[in-house]
């Protein structure tokens, strides 16, 4: 299994170690290959090294938004305890891993239960890791698996999860996320598009592991999906800095009465695609987390920011990255989201 900077007590990582087997590629090179038909999971990006100014914004975000993130962890954990009697956390690598760890720690502190936490890979258009699922179902009852991710964008991974789990009897396709602006699940900490500080960085807040990888010449029939360990970045690792900052803000008595939004985020994504003449819905990446990802590892075309949130500090990291990458920011009347990233077409790259 792939090495990580996370402790074994926090997460069992069901990923094959492919460190040294795959050469990470430049963003422009990957983007051209993806848009010419190569699947994104068959390559790995060179991880973006943040500037000092961007890291300053990240640290401010961690200071200012640890509390809302911690409150969302608590709301989600309490919802899970109402709906599930016995369960194990199965986070979706890699954005789901720190959320799974936080849920595990909250449940231990408040309810005195030590929940097992595994992480596995699911890849858009390729499905869930069948060998990781086999591993889990040999050790746990199907109804005990609870899938956890960081946030919802359009709901593409949730759609992939629902499709993949049709093959598994009694495994619930319900997904738990901290922030659900797309309105795809009741198991969420909030439906607001909040800044989860871990979305601001890549591997240095995710246990120093890469996004997940699948290519048949490297991932065998009986292998887990793969990932690499970035040992060269261990001095920049902030994975537990993030976990500890959120854990300090846990509130075991917090209650919320958030109203359920009307409609689905995917409908707004489709409207944006039509408005900007985008023929591939995968080029529309709504939500703070997804917009940040576009700026960190894709070739962005435009960034949309909700007109009502022009001065919201939660968007400062996005604005800084857009400035660094010389990407135009437009103020736009978003309904479900505070930001949305649009990917540039390959002929313009």
C-alpha positions as CSV (number, residue, x, y, z in Angstrom):
1,X,0.0,0.0,0.0
2,X,1.1,3.5,-0.7
3,X,3.0,5.3,2.0
4,X,1.6,8.5,3.4
5,X,2.3,11.0,6.2
6,X,-1.0,10.0,8.0
7,X,-0.9,7.7,11.0
8,X,-2.3,4.2,10.6
9,X,-4.7,4.8,13.4
10,X,-6.3,7.6,11.4
11,X,-6.8,5.9,8.0
12,X,-6.1,2.6,6.2
13,X,-5.1,3.5,2.7
14,X,-6.2,1.0,0.1
15,X,-4.0,2.2,-2.8
16,X,-1.1,0.6,-4.6
17,X,2.3,2.3,-4.2
18,X,3.4,3.4,-7.7
19,X,6.1,5.8,-6.6
20,X,8.8,5.9,-9.2
21,X,6.7,4.1,-11.8
22,X,5.0,7.2,-13.3
23,X,6.6,10.5,-14.2
24,X,4.4,13.4,-13.2
25,X,3.7,15.7,-16.2
26,X,3.3,19.5,-16.7
27,X,-0.2,20.9,-16.6
28,X,-0.2,22.1,-20.2
29,X,1.0,18.7,-21.4
30,X,-1.6,16.8,-19.4
31,X,-4.4,19.1,-20.5
32,X,-3.7,18.6,-24.2
33,X,-3.6,14.8,-23.7
34,X,-6.9,14.8,-21.7
35,X,-8.7,16.9,-24.3
36,X,-7.4,14.7,-27.1
37,X,-9.0,11.6,-25.4
38,X,-6.4,10.4,-22.8
39,X,-8.1,9.7,-19.5
40,X,-7.0,12.0,-16.6
41,X,-6.4,9.0,-14.3
42,X,-3.7,7.6,-16.6
43,X,-1.4,10.5,-15.8
44,X,-0.2,12.4,-12.7
45,X,0.4,16.2,-12.4
46,X,3.5,17.9,-11.2
47,X,2.2,19.3,-7.9
48,X,1.8,23.0,-7.7
49,X,4.2,24.7,-5.3
50,X,2.4,27.6,-3.7
51,X,4.0,31.1,-3.6
52,X,4.7,32.7,-0.3
53,X,1.8,35.1,-0.9
54,X,-0.6,32.2,-1.6
55,X,0.5,30.4,1.5
56,X,-0.2,33.5,3.5
57,X,-3.7,33.4,2.2
58,X,-4.0,29.7,3.0
59,X,-2.9,30.3,6.6
60,X,-5.4,33.1,7.0
61,X,-8.1,30.8,5.6
62,X,-7.2,28.2,8.1
63,X,-7.4,30.7,10.9
64,X,-10.7,32.2,9.7
65,X,-12.5,29.1,8.5
66,X,-11.4,26.4,10.9
67,X,-14.5,27.1,13.0
68,X,-17.1,26.8,10.2
69,X,-15.3,23.7,8.9
70,X,-15.3,22.1,12.4
71,X,-19.0,23.0,12.9
72,X,-19.8,21.2,9.6
73,X,-17.9,18.2,10.7
74,X,-20.0,18.1,13.9
75,X,-23.3,18.5,12.0
76,X,-22.4,15.7,9.6
77,X,-21.2,13.4,12.4
78,X,-24.4,13.9,14.3
79,X,-26.6,13.2,11.2
80,X,-24.6,10.0,10.6
81,X,-25.3,8.9,14.2
82,X,-29.0,9.4,13.7
83,X,-29.1,7.3,10.5
84,X,-26.5,4.6,11.1
85,X,-26.1,2.2,14.0
86,X,-23.0,0.4,12.9
87,X,-20.7,1.7,10.1
88,X,-17.2,2.1,8.9
89,X,-16.0,5.3,7.1
90,X,-14.9,4.8,3.5
91,X,-13.4,8.1,2.3
92,X,-12.9,8.8,-1.4
93,X,-9.2,9.5,-2.1
94,X,-7.9,12.1,-1.9
95,X,-10.2,15.0,-0.9
96,X,-12.2,12.7,1.4
97,X,-9.3,11.5,3.5
98,X,-8.9,14.5,5.8
99,X,-12.7,14.7,6.2
100,X,-12.8,11.0,7.1
101,X,-10.1,11.6,9.7
102,X,-11.9,14.5,11.3
103,X,-15.2,12.5,11.4
104,X,-13.4,9.6,13.1
105,X,-11.9,12.0,15.7
106,X,-15.2,13.8,16.3
107,X,-17.1,10.5,16.8
108,X,-14.4,9.3,19.2
109,X,-14.5,12.5,21.3
110,X,-18.2,13.0,21.4
111,X,-19.6,9.4,21.3
112,X,-16.6,7.4,22.5
113,X,-16.7,5.1,19.5
114,X,-13.6,4.3,17.5
115,X,-14.8,3.9,13.9
116,X,-12.6,2.2,11.3
117,X,-11.6,4.5,8.4
118,X,-10.5,3.3,5.0
119,X,-9.8,5.3,1.9
120,X,-10.3,4.0,-1.6
121,X,-10.2,5.3,-5.2
122,X,-13.2,6.1,-7.4
123,X,-12.5,7.6,-10.9
124,X,-14.9,9.4,-13.1
125,X,-15.8,7.1,-16.2
126,X,-13.8,4.2,-14.7
127,X,-15.7,3.5,-11.5
128,X,-14.8,2.4,-8.1
129,X,-11.8,0.3,-7.2
130,X,-13.2,-3.3,-7.3
131,X,-10.3,-4.8,-5.4
132,X,-10.6,-2.3,-2.6
133,X,-14.4,-3.1,-2.4
134,X,-13.5,-6.8,-2.3
135,X,-11.1,-6.1,0.6
136,X,-13.8,-4.1,2.5
137,X,-16.6,-6.6,1.9
138,X,-14.4,-9.5,3.2
139,X,-14.2,-7.6,6.5
140,X,-17.4,-5.7,6.9
141,X,-21.1,-6.2,6.1
142,X,-22.3,-4.4,3.0
143,X,-24.7,-2.1,4.9
144,X,-21.8,-0.9,7.1
145,X,-20.0,1.0,4.4
146,X,-20.4,4.7,4.5
147,X,-18.8,6.7,1.7
148,X,-17.4,10.1,2.6
149,X,-16.0,12.9,0.4
150,X,-15.0,16.5,1.0
151,X,-17.6,18.5,-1.0
152,X,-19.9,18.3,-3.9
153,X,-19.3,20.2,-7.2
154,X,-21.8,19.2,-9.9
155,X,-22.3,15.8,-8.3
156,X,-20.3,13.8,-10.9
157,X,-18.5,11.6,-8.5
158,X,-21.8,10.9,-6.7
159,X,-23.3,9.9,-10.0
160,X,-20.2,7.6,-10.6
161,X,-20.7,6.1,-7.1
162,X,-24.4,5.4,-7.6
163,X,-23.6,3.6,-10.9
164,X,-20.7,1.6,-9.5
165,X,-22.6,0.4,-6.5
166,X,-25.4,-1.1,-8.5
167,X,-23.1,-4.2,-8.7
168,X,-23.0,-4.5,-4.9
169,X,-26.1,-5.8,-3.0
170,X,-27.0,-3.9,0.2
171,X,-24.2,-1.3,-0.1
172,X,-25.8,2.1,0.3
173,X,-25.0,4.7,-2.4
174,X,-25.6,7.5,0.1
175,X,-22.6,9.9,0.3
176,X,-21.6,12.1,3.2
177,X,-19.8,15.4,2.5
178,X,-18.9,18.4,4.5
179,X,-20.3,21.0,2.0
180,X,-23.0,20.1,-0.5
181,X,-23.8,23.2,-2.6
182,X,-24.9,20.9,-5.4
183,X,-27.8,19.6,-3.2
184,X,-27.2,15.9,-3.8
185,X,-27.3,14.5,-0.3
186,X,-29.0,15.0,3.1
187,X,-25.8,13.7,4.8
188,X,-23.9,17.0,4.8
189,X,-22.4,19.4,7.2
190,X,-23.9,22.3,5.2
191,X,-25.5,23.1,1.9
192,X,-23.5,26.3,1.7
193,X,-20.5,26.6,-0.6
194,X,-18.0,27.1,2.3
195,X,-14.3,27.3,2.1
196,X,-12.8,24.0,3.4
197,X,-9.1,25.0,3.9
198,X,-7.9,21.6,2.7
199,X,-9.3,22.4,-0.7
200,X,-6.7,25.1,-1.1
201,X,-3.7,22.8,-1.4
202,X,-2.8,19.5,-3.0
203,X,-0.7,16.7,-1.5
204,X,0.8,18.8,1.2
205,X,-2.6,18.8,3.0
206,X,-3.5,15.2,1.9
207,X,-0.8,13.0,3.5
208,X,1.7,13.7,0.7
209,X,-0.1,11.3,-1.7
210,X,-1.0,12.0,-5.3
211,X,-4.5,11.9,-6.8
212,X,-5.4,8.3,-7.7
213,X,-4.1,6.6,-10.8
214,X,-5.4,3.8,-13.1
215,X,-3.6,2.4,-16.1
216,X,-3.6,-1.3,-17.0
217,X,0.2,-1.5,-17.7
218,X,0.8,-0.5,-14.0
219,X,-2.3,-1.5,-12.2
220,X,-2.8,-5.2,-12.5
221,X,-6.0,-7.2,-12.4
222,X,-5.7,-7.8,-8.6
223,X,-4.2,-4.4,-7.6
224,X,-5.7,-1.5,-5.9
225,X,-5.8,1.7,-7.9
226,X,-2.5,3.5,-7.5
227,X,-1.0,6.7,-6.0
228,X,2.5,8.0,-5.4
229,X,4.1,9.4,-2.3
230,X,5.8,12.8,-2.5
231,X,8.7,12.2,-0.2
232,X,10.5,15.3,-1.6
233,X,7.8,17.5,-0.1
234,X,7.9,16.2,3.5
235,X,9.3,19.5,4.8
236,X,6.2,21.3,3.3
237,X,3.7,18.8,4.7
238,X,0.7,20.5,6.5
239,X,-1.6,17.5,6.7
240,X,-1.8,17.4,10.5
241,X,-1.5,21.1,10.8
242,X,-4.9,21.2,9.1
243,X,-6.4,18.3,11.0
244,X,-5.3,19.7,14.4
245,X,-6.5,23.2,13.6
246,X,-10.0,21.9,12.8
247,X,-10.1,19.5,15.7
248,X,-9.3,22.4,18.2
249,X,-12.6,24.0,17.0
250,X,-14.9,21.0,17.6
251,X,-18.2,22.1,19.3
252,X,-20.1,19.2,20.7
253,X,-23.2,21.2,21.5
254,X,-23.7,23.1,18.2
255,X,-27.1,22.8,16.5
256,X,-28.2,24.1,13.1
257,X,-31.5,24.7,11.3
258,X,-30.3,25.2,7.8
259,X,-33.0,25.4,5.1
260,X,-32.8,22.9,2.3
261,X,-32.1,24.6,-1.1
262,X,-34.4,24.2,-4.0
263,X,-33.1,22.7,-7.2
264,X,-29.8,21.0,-8.0
265,X,-26.4,22.4,-8.7
266,X,-26.1,20.4,-11.9
267,X,-28.9,22.5,-13.4
268,X,-26.9,25.7,-12.8
269,X,-23.8,24.0,-14.3
270,X,-25.7,23.2,-17.5
271,X,-26.9,26.9,-17.6
272,X,-23.4,28.1,-17.3
273,X,-22.2,25.8,-20.1
274,X,-24.9,27.1,-22.4
275,X,-24.2,30.7,-21.5
276,X,-20.4,30.4,-22.2
277,X,-20.9,28.0,-25.2
278,X,-19.1,25.1,-23.5
279,X,-20.0,21.8,-25.1
280,X,-18.4,19.6,-22.5
281,X,-20.1,19.8,-19.0
282,X,-16.8,18.5,-17.5
283,X,-15.2,21.9,-18.4
284,X,-17.6,23.5,-15.8
285,X,-16.3,23.1,-12.3
286,X,-18.6,24.8,-9.8
287,X,-17.9,25.4,-6.1
288,X,-15.0,26.8,-4.1
289,X,-13.2,23.4,-3.9
290,X,-13.6,22.6,-7.6
291,X,-12.6,26.1,-8.7
292,X,-9.5,25.9,-6.6
293,X,-8.7,22.5,-8.2
294,X,-9.0,24.0,-11.7
295,X,-6.5,26.7,-10.8
296,X,-4.1,24.3,-9.2
297,X,-4.0,21.5,-11.8
298,X,-5.9,22.3,-15.0
299,X,-5.7,25.1,-17.6
300,X,-8.4,27.6,-16.5
301,X,-10.2,29.8,-19.0
302,X,-12.3,32.0,-16.8
303,X,-13.2,32.1,-13.1
304,X,-16.8,33.1,-12.2
305,X,-17.4,34.7,-8.7
306,X,-20.8,35.2,-7.3
307,X,-21.7,38.9,-7.5
308,X,-22.9,38.8,-3.9
309,X,-19.6,37.5,-2.6
310,X,-17.2,40.0,-4.3
311,X,-15.6,40.9,-1.0
312,X,-15.8,37.5,0.7
313,X,-12.5,36.5,2.2
314,X,-13.3,32.8,1.4
315,X,-12.5,33.7,-2.3
316,X,-9.1,35.4,-1.7
317,X,-7.2,32.2,-2.5
318,X,-9.0,31.8,-5.8
319,X,-8.4,35.4,-6.7
320,X,-4.7,35.1,-5.8
321,X,-4.3,31.9,-8.0
322,X,-6.2,33.6,-10.8
323,X,-3.9,36.6,-10.7
324,X,-0.8,34.3,-10.6
325,X,-2.0,32.4,-13.6
326,X,-3.3,35.4,-15.5
327,X,-6.9,34.2,-15.6
328,X,-9.8,36.5,-16.0
329,X,-12.3,36.8,-13.1
330,X,-15.9,37.6,-13.9
331,X,-18.6,38.5,-11.4
332,X,-21.7,36.5,-12.2
333,X,-25.1,35.8,-10.6
334,X,-24.4,32.3,-9.3
335,X,-27.2,30.7,-7.3
336,X,-25.8,27.6,-5.7
337,X,-22.1,28.5,-5.6
338,X,-19.7,31.2,-4.6
339,X,-17.3,30.4,-7.5
340,X,-17.0,28.4,-10.6
341,X,-14.0,27.5,-12.7
342,X,-14.2,27.1,-16.5
343,X,-11.6,25.0,-18.3
344,X,-9.9,26.3,-21.5
345,X,-10.4,24.3,-24.7
346,X,-7.3,22.5,-26.0
347,X,-7.0,24.5,-29.2
348,X,-6.6,27.6,-27.1
349,X,-4.0,26.1,-24.9
